[in-house]
């Protein structure tokens, strides 16, 4: 009886340790990251494509790093924009038009 209790205790401890290691490893994969030193910090709900797992960000909130390591956000039907800053507390993102296209007219005007 004592022997089986030790085996169960050892097995339980081992499984708990493995679970903790898996949690720590997954958190490391989703740690804050940047495209380059002076670029905005990227964290959930965003993720950097090809650098972080899809589980690190919300679907549709993918960020990429440009050829000069600038932070790029692509919006459907609008194009690519350079991310200047992200304020996670205020839920604001400041972007610049990478292609510097003229302003689009309002079709409802």
Biopython code that builds the backbone (N, CA, C, O; Angstrom):
import numpy as np
from Bio.PDB.StructureBuilder import StructureBuilder

atoms = [
    (1, "UNK", "N", (0.822, -1.192, 0.000)),
    (1, "UNK", "CA", (0.000, 0.000, 0.000)),
    (1, "UNK", "C", (0.868, 1.259, 0.000)),
    (1, "UNK", "O", (0.593, 2.193, -0.753)),
    (2, "UNK", "N", (1.907, 1.297, 0.831)),
    (2, "UNK", "CA", (2.793, 2.452, 0.900)),
    (2, "UNK", "C", (3.520, 2.639, -0.421)),
    (2, "UNK", "O", (3.718, 3.768, -0.870)),
    (3, "UNK", "N", (3.921, 1.529, -1.051)),
    (3, "UNK", "CA", (4.630, 1.589, -2.323)),
    (3, "UNK", "C", (3.757, 2.231, -3.408)),
    (3, "UNK", "O", (4.235, 3.090, -4.149)),
    (4, "UNK", "N", (2.510, 1.835, -3.509)),
    (4, "UNK", "CA", (1.630, 2.388, -4.539)),
    (4, "UNK", "C", (1.360, 3.874, -4.302)),
    (4, "UNK", "O", (1.197, 4.630, -5.260)),
    (5, "UNK", "N", (1.309, 4.301, -3.041)),
    (5, "UNK", "CA", (1.126, 5.722, -2.737)),
    (5, "UNK", "C", (2.325, 6.528, -3.220)),
    (5, "UNK", "O", (2.156, 7.623, -3.757)),
    (6, "UNK", "N", (3.546, 5.998, -3.035)),
    (6, "UNK", "CA", (4.763, 6.688, -3.486)),
    (6, "UNK", "C", (4.789, 6.791, -5.010)),
    (6, "UNK", "O", (5.177, 7.825, -5.555)),
    (7, "UNK", "N", (4.385, 5.743, -5.687)),
    (7, "UNK", "CA", (4.359, 5.762, -7.149)),
    (7, "UNK", "C", (3.343, 6.785, -7.646)),
    (7, "UNK", "O", (3.625, 7.549, -8.569)),
    (8, "UNK", "N", (2.175, 6.798, -7.038)),
    (8, "UNK", "CA", (1.140, 7.762, -7.430)),
    (8, "UNK", "C", (1.605, 9.185, -7.143)),
    (8, "UNK", "O", (1.404, 10.076, -7.968)),
    (9, "UNK", "N", (2.218, 9.410, -5.994)),
    (9, "UNK", "CA", (2.711, 10.741, -5.639)),
    (9, "UNK", "C", (3.803, 11.189, -6.595)),
    (9, "UNK", "O", (3.802, 12.334, -7.047)),
    (10, "UNK", "N", (4.736, 10.294, -6.906)),
    (10, "UNK", "CA", (5.825, 10.630, -7.828)),
    (10, "UNK", "C", (5.290, 10.925, -9.221)),
    (10, "UNK", "O", (5.730, 11.871, -9.874)),
    (11, "UNK", "N", (4.351, 10.122, -9.668)),
    (11, "UNK", "CA", (3.754, 10.329, -10.986)),
    (11, "UNK", "C", (2.990, 11.647, -11.033)),
    (11, "UNK", "O", (3.093, 12.385, -12.013)),
    (12, "UNK", "N", (2.239, 11.948, -10.007)),
    (12, "UNK", "CA", (1.486, 13.205, -9.949)),
    (12, "UNK", "C", (2.424, 14.398, -9.958)),
    (12, "UNK", "O", (2.182, 15.376, -10.666)),
    (13, "UNK", "N", (3.498, 14.324, -9.174)),
    (13, "UNK", "CA", (4.472, 15.413, -9.126)),
    (13, "UNK", "C", (5.114, 15.612, -10.494)),
    (13, "UNK", "O", (5.297, 16.745, -10.939)),
    (14, "UNK", "N", (5.454, 14.515, -11.158)),
    (14, "UNK", "CA", (6.055, 14.586, -12.484)),
    (14, "UNK", "C", (5.104, 15.260, -13.479)),
    (14, "UNK", "O", (5.524, 16.120, -14.253)),
    (15, "UNK", "N", (3.841, 14.876, -13.460)),
    (15, "UNK", "CA", (2.859, 15.464, -14.375)),
    (15, "UNK", "C", (2.651, 16.953, -14.103)),
    (15, "UNK", "O", (2.490, 17.737, -15.038)),
    (16, "UNK", "N", (2.654, 17.338, -12.852)),
    (16, "UNK", "CA", (2.517, 18.757, -12.496)),
    (16, "UNK", "C", (3.716, 19.542, -13.005)),
    (16, "UNK", "O", (3.557, 20.643, -13.532)),
    (17, "UNK", "N", (4.915, 18.985, -12.853)),
    (17, "UNK", "CA", (6.127, 19.668, -13.322)),
    (17, "UNK", "C", (6.103, 19.829, -14.838)),
    (17, "UNK", "O", (6.459, 20.889, -15.353)),
    (18, "UNK", "N", (5.689, 18.792, -15.554)),
    (18, "UNK", "CA", (5.603, 18.869, -17.018)),
    (18, "UNK", "C", (4.592, 19.933, -17.433)),
    (18, "UNK", "O", (4.848, 20.692, -18.368)),
    (19, "UNK", "N", (3.459, 20.000, -16.760)),
    (19, "UNK", "CA", (2.440, 21.014, -17.063)),
    (19, "UNK", "C", (2.991, 22.417, -16.857)),
    (19, "UNK", "O", (2.751, 23.305, -17.674)),
    (20, "UNK", "N", (3.724, 22.619, -15.775)),
    (20, "UNK", "CA", (4.313, 23.934, -15.496)),
    (20, "UNK", "C", (5.330, 24.313, -16.559)),
    (20, "UNK", "O", (5.389, 25.473, -16.969)),
    (21, "UNK", "N", (6.129, 23.360, -17.011)),
    (21, "UNK", "CA", (7.108, 23.635, -18.061)),
    (21, "UNK", "C", (6.414, 23.998, -19.371)),
    (21, "UNK", "O", (6.862, 24.899, -20.080)),
    (22, "UNK", "N", (5.330, 23.310, -19.696)),
    (22, "UNK", "CA", (4.580, 23.630, -20.915)),
    (22, "UNK", "C", (3.979, 25.025, -20.848)),
    (22, "UNK", "O", (4.007, 25.757, -21.837)),
    (23, "UNK", "N", (3.440, 25.401, -19.703)),
    (23, "UNK", "CA", (2.872, 26.742, -19.532)),
    (23, "UNK", "C", (3.961, 27.792, -19.672)),
    (23, "UNK", "O", (3.766, 28.801, -20.350)),
    (24, "UNK", "N", (5.111, 27.565, -19.037)),
    (24, "UNK", "CA", (6.222, 28.518, -19.120)),
    (24, "UNK", "C", (6.721, 28.640, -20.550)),
    (24, "UNK", "O", (7.031, 29.741, -21.004)),
    (25, "UNK", "N", (6.804, 27.528, -21.263)),
    (25, "UNK", "CA", (7.272, 27.560, -22.648)),
    (25, "UNK", "C", (6.299, 28.319, -23.535)),
    (25, "UNK", "O", (6.729, 29.097, -24.386)),
    (26, "UNK", "N", (5.002, 28.114, -23.359)),
    (26, "UNK", "CA", (4.027, 28.814, -24.197)),
    (26, "UNK", "C", (4.005, 30.304, -23.901)),
    (26, "UNK", "O", (3.798, 31.102, -24.815)),
    (27, "UNK", "N", (4.212, 30.704, -22.656)),
    (27, "UNK", "CA", (4.261, 32.123, -22.320)),
    (27, "UNK", "C", (5.488, 32.766, -22.938)),
    (27, "UNK", "O", (5.430, 33.922, -23.359)),
    (28, "UNK", "N", (6.596, 32.046, -23.001)),
    (28, "UNK", "CA", (7.812, 32.573, -23.599)),
    (28, "UNK", "C", (7.607, 32.816, -25.090)),
    (28, "UNK", "O", (8.103, 33.809, -25.622)),
    (29, "UNK", "N", (6.887, 31.928, -25.775)),
    (29, "UNK", "CA", (6.626, 32.098, -27.196)),
    (29, "UNK", "C", (5.771, 33.329, -27.469)),
    (29, "UNK", "O", (5.855, 33.914, -28.549)),
    (30, "UNK", "N", (4.964, 33.720, -26.519)),
    (30, "UNK", "CA", (4.067, 34.855, -26.695)),
    (30, "UNK", "C", (4.546, 36.097, -25.946)),
    (30, "UNK", "O", (3.740, 36.973, -25.629)),
    (31, "UNK", "N", (5.811, 36.183, -25.667)),
    (31, "UNK", "CA", (6.314, 37.346, -24.947)),
    (31, "UNK", "C", (6.281, 38.576, -25.856)),
    (31, "UNK", "O", (6.216, 38.454, -27.079)),
    (32, "UNK", "N", (6.325, 39.745, -25.251)),
    (32, "UNK", "CA", (6.346, 40.994, -26.009)),
    (32, "UNK", "C", (7.531, 40.978, -26.963)),
    (32, "UNK", "O", (8.606, 40.484, -26.622)),
    (33, "UNK", "N", (7.330, 41.518, -28.154)),
    (33, "UNK", "CA", (8.408, 41.531, -29.134)),
    (33, "UNK", "C", (8.325, 42.797, -29.982)),
    (33, "UNK", "O", (7.320, 43.507, -29.945)),
    (34, "UNK", "N", (9.369, 43.078, -30.737)),
    (34, "UNK", "CA", (9.433, 44.249, -31.616)),
    (34, "UNK", "C", (10.041, 43.836, -32.953)),
    (34, "UNK", "O", (10.737, 42.825, -33.046)),
    (35, "UNK", "N", (9.768, 44.631, -33.986)),
    (35, "UNK", "CA", (10.415, 44.387, -35.275)),
    (35, "UNK", "C", (11.871, 44.834, -35.233)),
    (35, "UNK", "O", (12.742, 44.183, -35.809)),
    (36, "UNK", "N", (12.133, 45.945, -34.553)),
    (36, "UNK", "CA", (13.501, 46.424, -34.339)),
    (36, "UNK", "C", (13.510, 47.297, -33.085)),
    (36, "UNK", "O", (12.465, 47.554, -32.489)),
    (37, "UNK", "N", (14.668, 47.737, -32.705)),
    (37, "UNK", "CA", (14.882, 48.387, -31.410)),
    (37, "UNK", "C", (13.950, 49.563, -31.123)),
    (37, "UNK", "O", (13.400, 49.641, -30.024)),
    (38, "UNK", "N", (13.755, 50.467, -32.059)),
    (38, "UNK", "CA", (12.956, 51.670, -31.799)),
    (38, "UNK", "C", (11.515, 51.566, -32.291)),
    (38, "UNK", "O", (10.833, 52.581, -32.432)),
    (39, "UNK", "N", (11.060, 50.368, -32.548)),
    (39, "UNK", "CA", (9.700, 50.148, -33.029)),
    (39, "UNK", "C", (8.762, 49.858, -31.854)),
    (39, "UNK", "O", (9.225, 49.525, -30.763)),
    (40, "UNK", "N", (7.439, 49.984, -32.069)),
    (40, "UNK", "CA", (6.471, 49.715, -30.994)),
    (40, "UNK", "C", (6.533, 48.264, -30.504)),
    (40, "UNK", "O", (6.819, 47.343, -31.270)),
    (41, "UNK", "N", (6.263, 48.090, -29.229)),
    (41, "UNK", "CA", (6.196, 46.751, -28.638)),
    (41, "UNK", "C", (4.908, 46.076, -29.107)),
    (41, "UNK", "O", (3.830, 46.668, -29.072)),
    (42, "UNK", "N", (5.043, 44.829, -29.544)),
    (42, "UNK", "CA", (3.896, 44.063, -30.028)),
    (42, "UNK", "C", (3.560, 42.995, -28.995)),
    (42, "UNK", "O", (4.408, 42.190, -28.610)),
    (43, "UNK", "N", (2.301, 43.005, -28.554)),
    (43, "UNK", "CA", (1.807, 41.978, -27.625)),
    (43, "UNK", "C", (0.334, 41.740, -27.935)),
    (43, "UNK", "O", (-0.244, 42.414, -28.788)),
    (44, "UNK", "N", (-0.271, 40.776, -27.237)),
    (44, "UNK", "CA", (-1.670, 40.435, -27.477)),
    (44, "UNK", "C", (-2.536, 41.688, -27.379)),
    (44, "UNK", "O", (-2.361, 42.458, -26.434)),
    (45, "UNK", "N", (-3.443, 41.925, -28.291)),
    (45, "UNK", "CA", (-4.043, 41.010, -29.252)),
    (45, "UNK", "C", (-3.289, 40.881, -30.569)),
    (45, "UNK", "O", (-3.686, 40.098, -31.431)),
    (46, "UNK", "N", (-2.195, 41.648, -30.738)),
    (46, "UNK", "CA", (-1.413, 41.576, -31.966)),
    (46, "UNK", "C", (-0.374, 40.470, -31.864)),
    (46, "UNK", "O", (-0.040, 40.010, -30.772)),
    (47, "UNK", "N", (0.132, 40.052, -33.020)),
    (47, "UNK", "CA", (1.259, 39.128, -33.076)),
    (47, "UNK", "C", (2.038, 39.429, -34.346)),
    (47, "UNK", "O", (1.476, 39.928, -35.321)),
    (48, "UNK", "N", (3.321, 39.129, -34.336)),
    (48, "UNK", "CA", (4.141, 39.334, -35.527)),
    (48, "UNK", "C", (4.137, 38.045, -36.339)),
    (48, "UNK", "O", (4.541, 36.986, -35.858)),
    (49, "UNK", "N", (3.672, 38.156, -37.583)),
    (49, "UNK", "CA", (3.622, 36.997, -38.479)),
    (49, "UNK", "C", (5.018, 36.420, -38.653)),
    (49, "UNK", "O", (6.004, 37.155, -38.685)),
    (50, "UNK", "N", (5.094, 35.120, -38.765)),
    (50, "UNK", "CA", (6.332, 34.376, -38.994)),
    (50, "UNK", "C", (7.326, 34.459, -37.841)),
    (50, "UNK", "O", (8.438, 33.942, -37.955)),
    (51, "UNK", "N", (6.954, 35.091, -36.746)),
    (51, "UNK", "CA", (7.814, 35.129, -35.561)),
    (51, "UNK", "C", (7.127, 34.541, -34.340)),
    (51, "UNK", "O", (7.784, 34.018, -33.440)),
    (52, "UNK", "N", (5.810, 34.627, -34.312)),
    (52, "UNK", "CA", (5.047, 34.159, -33.163)),
    (52, "UNK", "C", (3.944, 33.213, -33.615)),
    (52, "UNK", "O", (3.457, 33.295, -34.743)),
    (53, "UNK", "N", (3.565, 32.329, -32.731)),
    (53, "UNK", "CA", (2.491, 31.373, -32.997)),
    (53, "UNK", "C", (1.167, 32.108, -33.214)),
    (53, "UNK", "O", (0.965, 33.202, -32.687)),
    (54, "UNK", "N", (0.276, 31.505, -33.985)),
    (54, "UNK", "CA", (-1.048, 32.095, -34.206)),
    (54, "UNK", "C", (-1.817, 32.252, -32.907)),
    (54, "UNK", "O", (-2.681, 33.121, -32.799)),
    (55, "UNK", "N", (-1.512, 31.419, -31.919)),
    (55, "UNK", "CA", (-2.211, 31.501, -30.632)),
    (55, "UNK", "C", (-1.781, 32.718, -29.818)),
    (55, "UNK", "O", (-2.396, 33.021, -28.795)),
    (56, "UNK", "N", (-0.738, 33.419, -30.253)),
    (56, "UNK", "CA", (-0.251, 34.590, -29.518)),
    (56, "UNK", "C", (-1.063, 35.849, -29.806)),
    (56, "UNK", "O", (-0.933, 36.838, -29.085)),
    (57, "UNK", "N", (-1.889, 35.831, -30.836)),
    (57, "UNK", "CA", (-2.662, 37.014, -31.188)),
    (57, "UNK", "C", (-4.084, 36.668, -31.570)),
    (57, "UNK", "O", (-4.427, 35.505, -31.779)),
    (58, "UNK", "N", (-4.893, 37.690, -31.658)),
    (58, "UNK", "CA", (-6.292, 37.526, -32.055)),
    (58, "UNK", "C", (-6.350, 37.449, -33.582)),
    (58, "UNK", "O", (-5.623, 38.187, -34.247)),
    (59, "UNK", "N", (-7.188, 36.583, -34.163)),
    (59, "UNK", "CA", (-7.274, 36.481, -35.625)),
    (59, "UNK", "C", (-7.574, 37.839, -36.271)),
    (59, "UNK", "O", (-8.474, 38.560, -35.842)),
    (60, "UNK", "N", (-6.806, 38.167, -37.306)),
    (60, "UNK", "CA", (-6.977, 39.433, -38.004)),
    (60, "UNK", "C", (-6.125, 40.561, -37.449)),
    (60, "UNK", "O", (-6.136, 41.662, -37.999)),
    (61, "UNK", "N", (-5.386, 40.316, -36.375)),
    (61, "UNK", "CA", (-4.548, 41.341, -35.759)),
    (61, "UNK", "C", (-3.067, 41.045, -36.004)),
    (61, "UNK", "O", (-2.231, 41.253, -35.125)),
    (62, "UNK", "N", (-2.752, 40.558, -37.207)),
    (62, "UNK", "CA", (-1.377, 40.224, -37.531)),
    (62, "UNK", "C", (-0.597, 41.475, -37.914)),
    (62, "UNK", "O", (-1.093, 42.351, -38.623)),
    (63, "UNK", "N", (0.612, 41.531, -37.434)),
    (63, "UNK", "CA", (1.561, 42.598, -37.746)),
    (63, "UNK", "C", (2.709, 41.934, -38.496)),
    (63, "UNK", "O", (3.025, 40.772, -38.243)),
    (64, "UNK", "N", (3.330, 42.659, -39.411)),
    (64, "UNK", "CA", (4.517, 42.123, -40.075)),
    (64, "UNK", "C", (5.646, 43.134, -39.948)),
    (64, "UNK", "O", (5.426, 44.297, -39.607)),
    (65, "UNK", "N", (6.843, 42.675, -40.226)),
    (65, "UNK", "CA", (8.012, 43.551, -40.206)),
    (65, "UNK", "C", (8.413, 43.813, -41.648)),
    (65, "UNK", "O", (8.593, 42.876, -42.426)),
    (66, "UNK", "N", (8.554, 45.086, -42.008)),
    (66, "UNK", "CA", (8.912, 45.463, -43.366)),
    (66, "UNK", "C", (10.373, 45.208, -43.674)),
    (66, "UNK", "O", (11.120, 44.723, -42.825)),
    (67, "UNK", "N", (10.776, 45.535, -44.887)),
    (67, "UNK", "CA", (12.150, 45.287, -45.332)),
    (67, "UNK", "C", (13.175, 46.077, -44.530)),
    (67, "UNK", "O", (14.334, 45.672, -44.437)),
    (68, "UNK", "N", (12.761, 47.196, -43.952)),
    (68, "UNK", "CA", (13.651, 47.996, -43.095)),
    (68, "UNK", "C", (13.349, 47.764, -41.621)),
    (68, "UNK", "O", (13.725, 48.571, -40.771)),
    (69, "UNK", "N", (12.667, 46.658, -41.318)),
    (69, "UNK", "CA", (12.266, 46.288, -39.955)),
    (69, "UNK", "C", (11.276, 47.259, -39.328)),
    (69, "UNK", "O", (11.184, 47.339, -38.103)),
    (70, "UNK", "N", (10.535, 47.996, -40.148)),
    (70, "UNK", "CA", (9.460, 48.831, -39.628)),
    (70, "UNK", "C", (8.256, 47.941, -39.350)),
    (70, "UNK", "O", (8.099, 46.887, -39.967)),
    (71, "UNK", "N", (7.419, 48.363, -38.433)),
    (71, "UNK", "CA", (6.240, 47.600, -38.034)),
    (71, "UNK", "C", (5.095, 47.929, -38.987)),
    (71, "UNK", "O", (4.723, 49.093, -39.134)),
    (72, "UNK", "N", (4.531, 46.900, -39.641)),
    (72, "UNK", "CA", (3.523, 47.089, -40.680)),
    (72, "UNK", "C", (2.197, 46.447, -40.262)),
    (72, "UNK", "O", (2.159, 45.306, -39.803)),
    (73, "UNK", "N", (1.115, 47.207, -40.431)),
    (73, "UNK", "CA", (-0.242, 46.703, -40.221)),
    (73, "UNK", "C", (-0.964, 46.784, -41.555)),
    (73, "UNK", "O", (-1.028, 47.852, -42.165)),
    (74, "UNK", "N", (-1.510, 45.663, -42.013)),
    (74, "UNK", "CA", (-2.263, 45.659, -43.270)),
    (74, "UNK", "C", (-3.746, 45.565, -42.955)),
    (74, "UNK", "O", (-4.199, 44.628, -42.298)),
    (75, "UNK", "N", (-4.498, 46.555, -43.436)),
    (75, "UNK", "CA", (-5.942, 46.590, -43.222)),
    (75, "UNK", "C", (-6.647, 46.197, -44.515)),
    (75, "UNK", "O", (-6.307, 46.713, -45.580)),
    (76, "UNK", "N", (-7.621, 45.294, -44.442)),
    (76, "UNK", "CA", (-8.342, 44.877, -45.650)),
    (76, "UNK", "C", (-8.969, 46.076, -46.362)),
    (76, "UNK", "O", (-9.562, 46.948, -45.727)),
    (77, "UNK", "N", (-8.833, 46.106, -47.663)),
    (77, "UNK", "CA", (-9.412, 47.140, -48.529)),
    (77, "UNK", "C", (-8.804, 48.523, -48.314)),
    (77, "UNK", "O", (-9.263, 49.489, -48.923)),
    (78, "UNK", "N", (-7.783, 48.642, -47.465)),
    (78, "UNK", "CA", (-7.181, 49.951, -47.197)),
    (78, "UNK", "C", (-5.697, 49.986, -47.517)),
    (78, "UNK", "O", (-5.188, 51.034, -47.914)),
    (79, "UNK", "N", (-4.998, 48.892, -47.361)),
    (79, "UNK", "CA", (-3.584, 48.847, -47.672)),
    (79, "UNK", "C", (-2.711, 48.615, -46.456)),
    (79, "UNK", "O", (-3.175, 48.225, -45.385)),
    (80, "UNK", "N", (-1.413, 48.873, -46.666)),
    (80, "UNK", "CA", (-0.422, 48.677, -45.610)),
    (80, "UNK", "C", (-0.081, 50.013, -44.971)),
    (80, "UNK", "O", (0.035, 51.034, -45.649)),
    (81, "UNK", "N", (0.079, 49.984, -43.654)),
    (81, "UNK", "CA", (0.382, 51.187, -42.888)),
    (81, "UNK", "C", (1.545, 50.912, -41.938)),
    (81, "UNK", "O", (1.660, 49.824, -41.375)),
    (82, "UNK", "N", (2.398, 51.913, -41.772)),
    (82, "UNK", "CA", (3.496, 51.814, -40.811)),
    (82, "UNK", "C", (2.947, 52.177, -39.439)),
    (82, "UNK", "O", (2.328, 53.227, -39.270)),
    (83, "UNK", "N", (3.171, 51.310, -38.466)),
    (83, "UNK", "CA", (2.700, 51.542, -37.100)),
    (83, "UNK", "C", (3.707, 52.427, -36.376)),
    (83, "UNK", "O", (4.872, 52.057, -36.229)),
    (84, "UNK", "N", (3.259, 53.590, -35.927)),
    (84, "UNK", "CA", (4.122, 54.518, -35.192)),
    (84, "UNK", "C", (4.101, 54.238, -33.694)),
    (84, "UNK", "O", (5.132, 54.318, -33.027)),
    (85, "UNK", "N", (2.932, 53.912, -33.174)),
    (85, "UNK", "CA", (2.791, 53.671, -31.732)),
    (85, "UNK", "C", (1.530, 52.859, -31.476)),
    (85, "UNK", "O", (0.562, 52.920, -32.234)),
    (86, "UNK", "N", (1.568, 52.093, -30.383)),
    (86, "UNK", "CA", (0.386, 51.367, -29.916)),
    (86, "UNK", "C", (0.232, 51.668, -28.435)),
    (86, "UNK", "O", (1.145, 51.424, -27.647)),
    (87, "UNK", "N", (-0.931, 52.200, -28.058)),
    (87, "UNK", "CA", (-1.243, 52.446, -26.648)),
    (87, "UNK", "C", (-2.250, 51.380, -26.229)),
    (87, "UNK", "O", (-3.440, 51.474, -26.529)),
    (88, "UNK", "N", (-1.747, 50.371, -25.534)),
    (88, "UNK", "CA", (-2.608, 49.245, -25.155)),
    (88, "UNK", "C", (-3.623, 49.638, -24.089)),
    (88, "UNK", "O", (-4.728, 49.095, -24.066)),
    (89, "UNK", "N", (-3.278, 50.561, -23.216)),
    (89, "UNK", "CA", (-4.218, 50.992, -22.175)),
    (89, "UNK", "C", (-5.402, 51.749, -22.772)),
    (89, "UNK", "O", (-6.550, 51.513, -22.395)),
    (90, "UNK", "N", (-5.120, 52.658, -23.702)),
    (90, "UNK", "CA", (-6.180, 53.460, -24.315)),
    (90, "UNK", "C", (-6.786, 52.779, -25.543)),
    (90, "UNK", "O", (-7.753, 53.276, -26.120)),
    (91, "UNK", "N", (-6.216, 51.645, -25.939)),
    (91, "UNK", "CA", (-6.660, 50.893, -27.110)),
    (91, "UNK", "C", (-6.619, 51.761, -28.360)),
    (91, "UNK", "O", (-7.590, 51.850, -29.111)),
    (92, "UNK", "N", (-5.467, 52.398, -28.562)),
    (92, "UNK", "CA", (-5.257, 53.259, -29.728)),
    (92, "UNK", "C", (-4.008, 52.812, -30.469)),
    (92, "UNK", "O", (-3.045, 52.329, -29.873)),
    (93, "UNK", "N", (-4.049, 52.987, -31.781)),
    (93, "UNK", "CA", (-2.893, 52.688, -32.610)),
    (93, "UNK", "C", (-2.682, 53.872, -33.548)),
    (93, "UNK", "O", (-3.627, 54.354, -34.173)),
    (94, "UNK", "N", (-1.439, 54.337, -33.643)),
    (94, "UNK", "CA", (-1.113, 55.464, -34.528)),
    (94, "UNK", "C", (-0.363, 54.905, -35.733)),
    (94, "UNK", "O", (0.664, 54.243, -35.583)),
    (95, "UNK", "N", (-0.888, 55.180, -36.935)),
    (95, "UNK", "CA", (-0.312, 54.638, -38.160)),
    (95, "UNK", "C", (-0.053, 55.751, -39.166)),
    (95, "UNK", "O", (-0.656, 56.822, -39.101)),
    (96, "UNK", "N", (0.859, 55.476, -40.102)),
    (96, "UNK", "CA", (1.137, 56.364, -41.228)),
    (96, "UNK", "C", (0.923, 55.583, -42.510)),
    (96, "UNK", "O", (1.177, 54.380, -42.568)),
    (97, "UNK", "N", (0.456, 56.277, -43.535)),
    (97, "UNK", "CA", (0.262, 55.663, -44.842)),
    (97, "UNK", "C", (1.629, 55.438, -45.469)),
    (97, "UNK", "O", (2.322, 56.393, -45.818)),
    (98, "UNK", "N", (2.015, 54.174, -45.613)),
    (98, "UNK", "CA", (3.326, 53.824, -46.134)),
    (98, "UNK", "C", (3.515, 54.295, -47.572)),
    (98, "UNK", "O", (4.605, 54.719, -47.957)),
    (99, "UNK", "N", (2.451, 54.218, -48.356)),
    (99, "UNK", "CA", (2.547, 54.587, -49.762)),
    (99, "UNK", "C", (2.225, 56.059, -49.999)),
    (99, "UNK", "O", (2.313, 56.544, -51.127)),
    (100, "UNK", "N", (1.850, 56.769, -48.932)),
    (100, "UNK", "CA", (1.537, 58.196, -48.989)),
    (100, "UNK", "C", (0.555, 58.512, -50.122)),
    (100, "UNK", "O", (0.758, 59.430, -50.916)),
    (101, "UNK", "N", (-0.498, 57.725, -50.162)),
    (101, "UNK", "CA", (-1.525, 57.923, -51.180)),
    (101, "UNK", "C", (-2.392, 59.122, -50.822)),
    (101, "UNK", "O", (-2.553, 59.432, -49.641)),
    (102, "UNK", "N", (-2.955, 59.805, -51.824)),
    (102, "UNK", "CA", (-3.852, 60.921, -51.507)),
    (102, "UNK", "C", (-5.079, 60.417, -50.754)),
    (102, "UNK", "O", (-5.453, 59.250, -50.867)),
    (103, "UNK", "N", (-5.690, 61.294, -49.999)),
    (103, "UNK", "CA", (-6.883, 60.924, -49.232)),
    (103, "UNK", "C", (-7.990, 60.486, -50.177)),
    (103, "UNK", "O", (-8.174, 61.054, -51.253)),
    (104, "UNK", "N", (-8.701, 59.494, -49.764)),
    (104, "UNK", "CA", (-9.828, 59.019, -50.563)),
    (104, "UNK", "C", (-11.044, 59.896, -50.278)),
    (104, "UNK", "O", (-11.247, 60.366, -49.159)),
    (105, "UNK", "N", (-11.836, 60.098, -51.306)),
    (105, "UNK", "CA", (-13.031, 60.915, -51.107)),
    (105, "UNK", "C", (-14.105, 60.089, -50.423)),
    (105, "UNK", "O", (-14.097, 58.860, -50.482)),
    (106, "UNK", "N", (-15.015, 60.775, -49.784)),
    (106, "UNK", "CA", (-16.120, 60.120, -49.104)),
    (106, "UNK", "C", (-17.227, 59.888, -50.122)),
    (106, "UNK", "O", (-17.772, 60.851, -50.663)),
    (107, "UNK", "N", (-17.578, 58.615, -50.398)),
    (107, "UNK", "CA", (-18.600, 58.362, -51.419)),
    (107, "UNK", "C", (-19.995, 58.804, -50.997)),
    (107, "UNK", "O", (-20.902, 58.832, -51.828)),
    (108, "UNK", "N", (-20.189, 59.147, -49.733)),
    (108, "UNK", "CA", (-21.505, 59.557, -49.251)),
    (108, "UNK", "C", (-21.645, 61.076, -49.168)),
    (108, "UNK", "O", (-22.667, 61.579, -48.703)),
    (109, "UNK", "N", (-20.626, 61.806, -49.616)),
    (109, "UNK", "CA", (-20.657, 63.270, -49.507)),
    (109, "UNK", "C", (-21.544, 63.886, -50.563)),
    (109, "UNK", "O", (-21.684, 65.108, -50.616)),
]
sb = StructureBuilder()
sb.init_structure("model")
sb.init_model(0)
sb.init_chain("A")
sb.init_seg("    ")
for serial, (resi, resn, name, xyz) in enumerate(atoms, 1):
    if name == "N":
        sb.init_residue(resn, " ", resi, " ")
    sb.init_atom(name, np.array(xyz, "f"), 0.0, 1.0, " ", f" {name:<3s}", serial, name[0])
structure = sb.get_structure()
